[in-house]
């Protein structure tokens, strides 16, 4: 398949890119304005009351150190998904530079000037508005500039909670091994940060009097930006849909739904980690997922029948370079001990134990190996270190831990795990660049995301899981010098899901029923 140029991609996706830029600006401006409304008074307060300054700055500093993904995770149980948790997280990140610079700017005013103002009979309010703030304004605006640049960068993570923005392209590109898509999100985000920084710098040089006049138009700006954001994120369907970035860009995903079923669900892009729970809590009505996911059972979801067969089943198997198998002679035989050991039901149960019962991957792995009579105590060998990678979802963590115990029990190799590497692109690049030695992959992902053959080839080789496996095995060996070892035994495919009760109430059993429901008035 011919590689698409960056500018061709931009031309094709210009409407979507424009929407994401508006959403990104909306999130950034709304959170920044709220941060100014909160941080400026707090900075003034602690400049007046020295005793609480250390505590306030300390709390703001601690909040700033919380990893952004973790902060969004903390927000979801309280605020759900969408704009609210994203704006709240961005507000928190913007507070520290604004509070600190306001405090520093006011405390940095020359005491002689303060004394002169007092001698002229000014009260505290007059001194603040006519002396301290005008003199402190360059320092305060420098803090706002810092906060603005931080927010533009962190706002890319808003797509994690279905709030939109340029993160949709970035994370979609990582999942789909699409460099053009990553650049289409990253370059505008960088340009927005530079432009916003320079605009605020211009304001910084304009002086305090012009800055004061802007307070009269701030509410208007807030209304316009907010309206633009809500217009671009509003759903046009009866059902609220949320799909993962990878599902959005695959033929056995949203592209197939549109071309085969004629179904446009107007989905929000949402991270797999929060998608299932969002459906359970009525924040989403329709989600994409995996057929072996334990959260289907955990959250009482119903898998819609794929009556036109756009979600073919695929095998899971470890992929590894041929030269790595030569370096570790006992490795292939050991890894193939798991061949055929997993059925769909077994893998679903293991995922359920992780997703709902919250058992650790180590416990799940050990119990599985004991049940299949494959468990052996680690030899504590030192014949070399095998590095196993994984993507960032539960099934991969479980498989990685099973492989670790198997290798350390049956060989003299040590194992180092590099889990949570993100999407397909990161894992595969790590494998190509010898950052890891192997990781579990799926033949469908290998075919559609990594090999990207012609539509005719896809149609031919996806007629059965066995055909897909043979094709990707041959092509990976030919193109990359990478082998697919024996399949684990379970079939994994995409699926559309709804809450079981809602699907029953709406009489939706398959995807065609869903299409009819969405098309009805």
N, C-alpha and C positions, 0 to 999 in steps of 0.2 A: 504494500500500500504506500502511495506517495506521501511524503511528509508535507503537511500543510505549513505554509509560511505564517509567521507571526501576524503580519499585516492582513493576510487573508482571514485569519481567525478573528481579528479585531473587526474587520468589515462585516463578517457574518454575525458576530455577537454584539454589534454596536448598541442595539436596543437594550439588551440585558446588561451590558457594561454601564450604560447611562443610568439604568435603574439602580445598579449596585453603588455607583458613585453618589447618587442622591441619598440612598440609604446610609451610606458611610458618613456623608456630611451631616445628615440628620442626627445620627447617633453622636457624632463628635460635638456638634454645636450644642445640642440639647444638654449633654452631660457637662460640657465646659461652662455654659451659662449657669447651670445649677451649681456647679462647683464654685463659680465666682460669687454667686448669691450666698452660698454657705461659708466659703473659705475666707472671703474678705471681712465679714463681721467677726468671725472667729479670730482672725489675725489681729484685728483692732482690739478685741476683748482681751486677748492675752498680753498685748502690749500695755494695756491699762492695768491688768491684774497679773503681776509677775509671778505670783505664787502658783498659778495654774498653767503657766506657759510650758513648763517641762512636761507636765502630764498630757496636755493637748498635743504638743508636737510629738511626744513619744507614741501616743495612740495612732496619730496620723502616719508616723513612720512605720509602725508595726503593720498597719493595714496595707501600706505600700509594698511591704516585703512578701505579702501572701502571693503565691503564684497565680497568674490570671485565670488559668483553667480551674484551679481549686476555688478561687473566689466566685467564679460563675457557678461552680458546683454547689457552693454554699447558698447561693441566691435562689436556685431553682426550687427547693422545697417551700420557700417563703413566697416568691414572686412568680413561680411557674416558668414558662418559656416565652420567648418573644422579646419585645423592646425593654420591658421593665427590668429584668435582671441585668441586661447588657448596660443600660443607662446607669443603673445603681452601681455596678462594678466600675464603670468608667468614671463616675462621680468620685468614688472612693480613691481611685488612682490619681485623680487630678487635684485632690485636696492638699496633699503635703506641700508641693511647691508654691501653691497660692497662699496657704496659711503662713508658711515659713517666710516667704518673701515679704508678705504684708507686715509681719511682726518685725523682721529685720529692717525693712525700710523705715518704719515708724520709729523704731528704737535708734536708728542711725541718724535721725535728725539732730543737728547741732544743738546742744542744751542752751547755748547762748541765744539762739533764735527763739527757743521756747520761752526763755525768760523775757526776751523782748516783747513777745506776744502777750505774756501775762502783764507786763508793765503797761501795755496799751489798753488793758482792761478786757481782753478777750476771755470768754468763758471756754469750757472744755470743748463744746460743740464747735464753736467758732475756730478754736485752735486746730481741731481735727480737719475741718473742711477747708480752711483758708491757709493753713501752715503745714501741718504734718502730711496730709494726703498729697498735696501738690508736690512737696519735696520728696516724698517716698514713692511717687508714682512710677518713675523709671524702674525701680527695683520690683515693685508690685507687678508691672506689666511683663518684666522678665520672667517672673514666676508663672504668669498666665501663658507666656510663650512656651515655656517648658511643659506645662500641663497640656497644651494643645498638641504638641508633637507626640507626647506620650499617648494621648488619647487616639490620635490617628493610627498609631501602631497597634495599640491594644484592641481597637475596634474591629480589627480583622478577625478577632476571636468571637465576635458577636454571632457569627453563623453557627457556632457551636450550640447556641440556644435558640436557633431559628429567628434571629433578629435581622438577618440580611447583611448587606455590606460586601466589601471586596474580598472578605474571607471566603465567600462562596466559591469564587474562582480559584483562590489559592489552595484551599483544602480539596476542592474538586480535582485540581491539577495534580496534587500529590497522590490522591487516590487512583487517578486514571493514568498516571505516568505521562501527563500531558504538560510539557514545558511551556508551550504557548499559553495555556490556561493559567499556569502559575504566574507567568510574567504579566498577563493581562490583569491580574489582581495586584501584584506586587508593585509594578511601575506606577500605576495611578495612585496607589497608597503613598508611595514615596513622594510623588509630585504634590499630592495634597498636603503632606506634612511640610514640604518646603514652601509652598504658596501660602499656607496658613501662617507659618512662622514669619514670612516676610511681610504679610499684611499686618500682623500684630506689631512687628518692628516699625512699620510705617506709622502706626498709631502711637507707638512709644516715642517717636521723634516729634509727633505733632503737638505735644504739650498737654497739660492738665485741662485747660479750658475746653479744648476740642473734645477731650475724652469725656468730660462731664456732659457735653451735649449728646453724646451717644446713648446715654442712659434713657433718653426719651424714645429712642427707636428700638431699644433692646426687646421690649414686649412684642413689637411688630415682627421683628426678626424671628423671635421664638415661635410665634404663631405660624409664620410662613414656612419655616424649616420643619416644624412639627407636622403641619398639614401635608407637606411634600413627602415626608417620611411615611406617614400613615397611609397616604394614597398609594405608595409603591409597595406597601407590605400587606394591604388588605386582600382578603380572599374573595374570589368571585364565585366559589362553589358552595353548594349546600353542606358539603363535608370539608372539614379542615384536614388537609393532607400534609404529611411531612416525610420526605425521602432523604436518604443519605447522599452525600456528594457523589460517591461512586455510582450509586443506582441511577442518579440523574443523567449520567453521561454514557450509560451502557445500552447496547442493543437489547440485551436481556434484562432491561430495566425500563426506565421512563421512556427512552426512545422507542422501544418495542411497544409499550402501551399506546403511544401516540400513533405509530405507523400501522400496527396490526389491529388494535381495538378502536382506534380513533378516540382514545381517552386522554383528555387533558385535565388532570386533577388540580392544576394550579398549585403545586406543592411548595411548601417552605423547605429550604435546605436545613437539615437538622442533624446533629451528631448522633451516631448510633448509641452512645452511652446514655442519652437522655430520652431517646425517641420512644422506647417501649413504655416507660413510666408515664410519659406525657400522654400516650394513648389511654393508659389505665386511668389517669386522673382527668380524662375528658378534655385535655388541652388540644389533643389531636384526635381525629376520627379514623383516619386512614394512614397507615405507615407501610414502608417497605421493610423487609426483614429477611432472615435466613430460615430455611425450612427446618434446620436442626437446632434452632435457638431455644434454650431452656426458658426464656422469658415468655414464650408463647403460653406455656402451661402456667407459669408463675403469675401472669397478669390476665389470665382467662381470655386470651385473644382467639379469634377465629381466622384461619387461613382460607382466603378465597380460592376457589378452584380456578386454575389457569386453563380454561376450556379451549383456548386457541394455542396453547403450548408455546408460549414465548419464553418460559423459564425452564430451559432444559436442565436435567440433573447433571452434576459434575462430580468428579472424584477429587479427594484430597490426598496428597502425597508429599513427602519431603523432596525438595530440589537441592542439588548439590553439584559442585564442579567435579568433573572427572579427575582433575589433578588432586583434588582434596581426598577423593576415595583412594588414590594411589598413595597419598601421604599417610592416610590412616587405613591400613589394609583390613582391619577387623570391623570397620564402621558400617559398610554396606550390609553385611550379613546381620549385624546387630539391629540396624534400623528396620530391616525387612522382617524382623520378628513380629512387628505390629501389623504386617500385611493381612488384611481381611479380618482383623480382630474387632472392628467397629461396625455395627449396624446403625441405621438411622436412629433407631430407638435408643441404642446405647449412648450415642453421642448427644442426643437430646437430653437424656437423663444426666449425663455428666455436666452439661451446660446448666441444667436446672439446679443442680447442687451448688454450682458456683454463683449463679445469678439470683437465686431465691433463698436457698439455705445458707448462703454466704460461707460455704466451706472454702478453705484455702486450696489453691492448685496443688500444693504438696500433698495434702490429705486425699484429694480426689485422685491424684496420680497413683499414690501408693495403694489405695483401695482397689483401683482398677487393675493394677499389675498383680496384686494378690489374688483377685478374683479370677484373672486369666492365667494364673500360675506362672507368671513371667517375672515376678519380683525376686531380686537378689540384693543382698546387702552390698553396699559400695565397697569396691576393692581398695579405694584410696590410692589409686595408681598415679604414676607420674610419667607416663610414656608419651605425653603430649597433651595439649589442650584443644578441645573441640568447642567452637563458639556457635551457639544456637541463637538464632534471632526469632522474633515473632512480631506480628502486627498487634494493634492496640484493642483487641477484644477478647472476651473470656475464653472462647474455644481455643485460641492460639496459645494463651497462657497455660491452659491445661495440657495441650499436646506437647508444648515445650518442656514442661515439668516431667511428663511421662518419658520423653526421649532422654532427658537428663538422667533420670533414675536407671533407665535401661542401659545407657552407655556406661555409666559408672559401675553398674552391677555386672555387666558381661565383658567389659574390656578394662585395660589398665590406663585408659585415657581419663584425664580430668575434663570437666565440663564447665564452661562459662556461659551464662545466659545473658542475652541482650534483648530484654522484652520491651514491649510497648514502643516499637520503632515507628509507629504511625501507619501510613497507608502502604499500598503495594510498591509505589515508586521508591520509598525510602528503604524498604526491606530488600528489594531487588537490586538497587544500586549498591547497597551494603554488601550483597553477595558478589556482585560483579567486581567490586573494588577490594575484595578480600577483607572487608570489615567483619563479616560473619562467615561461617563455613556452610551452614544450611539453615533452611526454615521451612515450615509447612506451607504449602501453596495449594491452590485449587485450579483444576484444569481450565475452568471457564475464565478465570482471571488471567491465567497464562495465555489463553487464546485471544480474548477480546481486549485486554488492557496492555499486555506486553508484546504479543506478536502482531496484533492488529492486521489480520489478513483481509482479503477482499470479501465482499458480501457473498459472493458465489461460494468461496471456500468455506466461510462460516456456515452457510446453509448446508453444505455437503458434510462437513465434519461434525456437526452438532446433532446428527440424526440419532446418535447413541453415545452414552458416556465413554464406551470403549473406543469408538472412533475418535472422539475428542482427545482422549488420553494418548492414543497412538500418534496422532498428528502433532500434538504439542511436544511429545517425547522426541520425535524425529527432528522437529524444527529447533528446539532448544539445544539439542546436541550439535546440530549443524551451525546455528547462528552464534551460540554463546559458549559451547563446550560444557553445557550443564545437563545433568541427567535427572530425570524424574524416576525416583525409586518406586517400588510397588505400592499401589493404592492402599489406603487404610481400610477401605471397605464401605464407608458410609457415603451416601450421595448428598451433596449440598447444592441448593439452588436458591434463587431469590423467591420471594413470595410477597403478596399483598395481604395485609391483616387489618381487621377491625375488632372492636370489642364484641365479644360473642353475643351479648344481650342486644346490642344495637343492630348487629347484622341480622339477627332473628326478627327484630321488630320491623326492619325495613325490607325483609324478605330478600336479602342479598346473599346468594350462595356462591356465585362465581363472578369473575371480572366482567362478563357481559351483563349480568344483572346490575352491577355497579354502574356500568356505562348507561344503561337504561334509566336508572334512578337519577343520575346526574343530569341527563338530558331532559327528564320530565319537568314540567313546570311546577 
